[in-house]
């Protein structure tokens, strides 16, 4: 098994819960209250700002130029790609950038990003990747599972753009680059080092579930 496969194997039960979460299911069948989605969009926008900072830590931690370039390219992909989906939705929901950027960060959100940044600062390149991958890979898995259950979900007039963005070939290719790097960085990792990566990945997967709970309950 590659290290990425080992990480995914360690969180199967947690990830299975994503697919039956009422927030995710509401996106899938189009029944989600748009006020909940509005709350989620703002918090996820704030999350992505710190998520990008984790990649930036990866740039600083990189030991060679190729790794530095990949982390740097990912910051661009998020700031000018993934966040564009959020900006489009925020415009449709009447959310200004000023409102989004001045909304208080929810406690679950702050705890999650603080944990990721701490793991990144305290570790090396692979620890940065372990903190990143749970979010990156789970969103693709969620979107593709939605399409399995609801083949027309990507054409929903409101939620379709969210589904199609995370189920897209472009998003998959970005994840392939990330997992390829993770597997390369850990080729000579010891069992103890791998266990540390599993701990980080598992914690971030649990935080992902808390994020869905937070969005569903709209809690601060």
C-alpha positions in Angstrom: 0.0 0.0 0.0 1.1 3.5 -0.7 1.1 6.0 2.2 -2.0 7.7 0.8 -3.8 4.3 0.7 -2.8 3.7 4.3 -4.1 7.1 5.3 -7.4 6.5 3.6 -7.7 3.1 5.0 -7.3 4.5 8.5 -10.4 6.8 8.2 -12.9 4.7 6.3 -15.5 4.8 9.1 -15.1 8.6 9.6 -15.4 9.2 5.8 -18.4 6.9 5.5 -20.2 9.4 7.8 -19.7 12.3 5.4 -21.9 10.6 2.8 -24.8 10.3 5.2 -24.5 13.7 6.8 -27.7 15.8 6.4 -25.7 18.8 5.1 -24.0 16.7 2.4 -27.2 14.8 1.5 -29.0 18.1 1.2 -26.5 19.4 -1.4 -26.9 16.1 -3.2 -30.7 16.1 -3.5 -31.0 19.9 -3.6 -33.0 20.1 -0.4 -30.5 22.0 1.7 -31.7 25.2 3.2 -29.8 28.0 1.4 -29.4 29.9 4.7 -27.3 26.9 6.0 -25.3 27.0 2.7 -24.8 30.7 3.1 -23.4 30.2 6.5 -21.2 27.4 5.3 -19.9 29.4 2.3 -18.7 32.2 4.5 -17.0 29.9 7.0 -15.5 27.8 4.3 -14.2 31.0 2.6 -12.5 31.9 5.9 -11.2 28.3 6.3 -9.6 28.5 2.8 -7.6 31.5 3.8 -5.8 29.6 6.5 -5.8 26.4 4.4 -3.7 28.3 1.9 -1.4 29.4 4.7 -0.7 25.7 5.3 0.5 25.3 1.7 2.6 28.4 2.2 4.3 26.7 5.2 5.0 23.9 2.8 6.8 26.3 0.5 9.0 27.3 3.4 9.6 23.7 4.5 10.4 22.4 1.0 13.9 21.0 0.7 14.0 21.2 -3.1 12.7 23.5 -5.8 10.2 20.9 -7.3 8.4 20.5 -4.0 8.4 24.3 -3.5 6.9 24.8 -6.9 4.1 22.3 -6.2 3.2 23.9 -2.9 3.3 27.4 -4.5 1.2 26.3 -7.4 -1.4 24.9 -5.0 -1.7 28.3 -3.3 -2.5 29.8 -6.6 -5.1 27.0 -7.4 -6.9 27.7 -4.2 -6.8 31.5 -4.2 -7.7 31.9 -7.9 -9.6 28.6 -8.5 -11.4 27.0 -5.6 -12.1 30.4 -3.9 -13.7 31.6 -7.2 -16.5 29.0 -6.6 -17.1 30.6 -3.2 -17.0 34.1 -4.6 -19.6 33.1 -7.3 -21.9 31.6 -4.7 -21.4 34.6 -2.3 -22.4 36.9 -5.1 -25.6 34.9 -5.7 -26.3 34.8 -2.0 -25.7 38.6 -1.6 -22.6 38.2 0.5 -20.0 40.9 0.0 -16.3 40.2 0.4 -16.3 42.7 3.2 -19.0 40.8 5.0 -17.2 37.4 4.5 -13.8 38.7 5.6 -15.3 40.4 8.7 -17.5 37.6 9.9 -16.2 35.9 13.1 -14.5 32.6 12.5 -16.6 29.8 14.1 -14.9 28.0 17.0 -14.8 24.6 15.1 -13.3 26.3 12.1 -10.7 28.1 14.1 -9.8 24.9 16.0 -9.4 23.0 12.7 -7.2 25.5 11.0 -5.1 26.1 14.1 -4.5 22.4 14.3 -3.4 22.2 10.7 -1.0 25.1 11.0 0.5 23.7 14.2 1.0 20.3 12.5 2.6 22.0 9.5 4.9 24.3 11.6 6.0 21.5 13.9 6.6 18.9 11.1 8.2 18.7 7.7 6.9 18.5 4.1 5.0 15.2 4.6 3.3 16.5 7.8 2.2 19.5 5.8 0.7 17.2 3.3 -1.0 15.0 5.9 -2.7 18.2 7.2 -3.8 19.2 3.7 -5.0 15.9 2.2 -8.1 15.2 4.3 -9.9 18.2 3.1 -8.6 17.9 -0.5 -9.4 14.2 -1.0 -12.7 14.1 1.0 -14.3 16.8 -1.1 -13.6 14.9 -4.2 -14.9 11.7 -2.6 -18.1 13.5 -1.4 -18.9 15.0 -4.8 -18.4 11.8 -6.6 -20.5 9.8 -4.2 -23.2 12.5 -4.6 -23.2 11.9 -8.3 -23.4 8.1 -7.8 -26.6 8.6 -5.8 -27.9 11.6 -7.8 -26.5 11.5 -11.4 -28.1 14.9 -12.2 -26.8 16.6 -9.0 -24.2 18.5 -11.0 -27.0 20.1 -13.0 -29.0 21.4 -10.1 -29.6 25.1 -10.6 -28.1 26.1 -7.3 -25.9 23.3 -5.9 -24.8 21.9 -9.2 -21.7 24.1 -9.5 -20.4 23.0 -6.1 -20.9 19.3 -7.1 -19.3 19.7 -10.5 -16.4 21.7 -9.2 -15.3 19.1 -6.8 -16.1 16.1 -9.1 -14.2 17.7 -12.0 -11.3 16.2 -13.8 -9.3 19.4 -13.0 -9.8 18.9 -9.3 -8.9 15.2 -9.5 -5.7 16.1 -11.3 -4.7 18.5 -8.6 -5.4 15.8 -6.0 -3.3 13.4 -8.0 -0.4 15.8 -7.9 -0.8 16.1 -4.1 -1.0 12.3 -3.5 1.9 11.7 -5.8 4.0 14.1 -3.8 2.9 12.6 -0.5 3.9 9.1 -1.7 7.3 10.4 -2.9 8.1 12.4 0.3 7.4 9.3 2.5 9.3 6.7 0.5 11.8 6.3 3.3 9.6 7.1 6.3 9.9 4.9 9.4 6.9 3.2 10.9 6.9 5.8 13.7 6.9 8.6 11.2 4.1 7.0 9.3 2.0 6.7 12.5 2.4 10.4 13.1 1.1 11.1 9.6 -1.9 8.8 10.2 -2.6 10.7 13.5 -2.6 14.0 11.7 -4.8 12.8 8.8 -7.2 11.2 11.2 -7.5 14.3 13.4 -8.1 16.4 10.3 -10.8 13.9 9.1 -12.5 14.3 12.4 -12.3 18.0 12.1 -13.9 17.7 8.7 -16.9 16.0 10.2 -17.1 18.7 12.9 -17.1 21.3 10.1 -20.1 19.6 8.5 -21.9 19.5 11.9 -21.0 23.2 12.4 -22.4 24.1 9.1 -25.6 22.1 9.6 -26.2 23.6 13.1 -24.9 27.1 12.0 -23.0 27.3 15.3 -20.4 29.9 16.2 
